[in-house]
Amino acid sequence: MNAGAFFRGRGFWSFARFRAGVRDSRWLGWALAIFLAGFLAAWSTRFHRDVLYLLIVLPFLLAMRWQDWGLLLSSRVFQFLILWVGVLSASMLWSDPSLVDADEVYDKVRYALLTLIFVSATAWVVATRDDWFDRLVLVLIPIAAVVLVYSIGVYYADHPFPSARLNNMVFYRDSPNRGSVGFLLVALIGLAVALNRDKGYLRVLGWVGVAVGVAFILLAQSRALLLGFSIGAVVQLAYYRYWKVLLGLVFGVGAFVVVAHVMDFGFRSFIERADANRFTVWLAVVDRIIQNPWYGEGVILDRTVMGGDGRTYYSPHSIWLMSTLVAGMLGVAAWVLLVLVAMREAFHQSRREFCGRATAVFGISMFFAGVFLLSFAGHEIIHQVNPHFWLGLWFPLALLVGHELRRRRTLQNPRR
């Protein structure tokens, strides 16, 4: 065999064979599970990003064909996501010149593209593989259990239990909120498995995931995550028509909040902490928005907020206000359109002839839980890999896109 034939792809190795091998393998499903597990147990941002780049982005880009991109771009949810991310990115053009430099522009463009590629890769896995969900369960829940036990043992050895807010002692973010977001994912994926009668032995592991996820969220004392889980749980219980369990959940959460406020368990109650000054922050953000209502301040901005009480807050703490602050009416209009289109797609997927599977129910519940979470928490939009947006928005949207493609193929080929 001559060299020409080898490099034309007829030899031992060819790019076409490599691409087909990646497409047909289970690699991307495992890689997605490993990356998402990084939000529980990645010890450095560098390691977590390298997993994303080397195990997901690079293989995915090498494996995709033009017709595959055409299929992804046919998704309505993905189209409106591109619109919203595009509007936010374009707002760099009118950002404060004193804050804009080459590094900032490069980072915003890089993370905007990385976000869209991650959504594309995840959606492709969901649309083309039937085994990705079980792999996610088998990877996430055991790791979450180990992280919970280890964090409790290490953290409360030096802090009072349970008054101190539990930190994730493995995760690279030194914050009880950011280190806890991954446990919302664990709790909801566990519930999706536990409630699905077709999952057999995995249902036991699912209930373990629910217990581990909720326990960590409670010990971290995150109200936004607890309420986010409640929203997601309501969606799943309503779909499977567990009306008595749903009623019990509503009364259970209410009773827990009241009892935690009345009884002294050694930590601040959820009522005592009130709104955590959210209204003060939001009013201050509205004042800034009024100064630039149509185009906003641009995505390269100082997101800290000076409240009316004289305190400085880290960010607007609301994706709705953040979109408006960054890109004005254009930004919030694009965001609202994305939410409406995603809700419409979630409604279609909730119909039993298209759904009927734990994966789709899980995706819908993650979307509603994520939007609720980001309405009260989260700081950055087009930014590096951070738990709130990547688990609360990009991942749920990718699930919706993946199931949208599945639903369309079911409609086009009803016998499949």
Secondary structure, DSSP 8 states (H G I E B T S, - for coil): --HHHIIIIISS--HHHHHHHHHHSSHHHHHHHHHHHHHHH---HHHHHHHIIIIIIHHHHHH--HHHHHHHHT-HHHHHHHHHHHHHHHGGGGS-TTT--HHHHHHHHHHHHHHHHHHHHHHHHHHH-SSHHHHHHHHHHHHHHHHHHHHHHHHTTTS-TTTS----SSSS---TTTTTHHHHHHHHHHHHHHH-TT-TTHHHHHHHHHHHHHHHHHHHT-HHHHHHHHHHHHHHHHHTT-HHHHHHHHHHHHHHHHHHHHS--SS--TTTTTTTTHHHHHHHHHHHHHHSTTT-S-SSS---EE-TTS-EESS-S-HHHHHHHHHHHHHHHHHHHHHHHHHHHHHHHHSTTT--SHHHHHHHHHHHHHHHHHTTS---SS-SS-HHHIIIIIHHHHHHHHHHHHHHHHHH-TT-
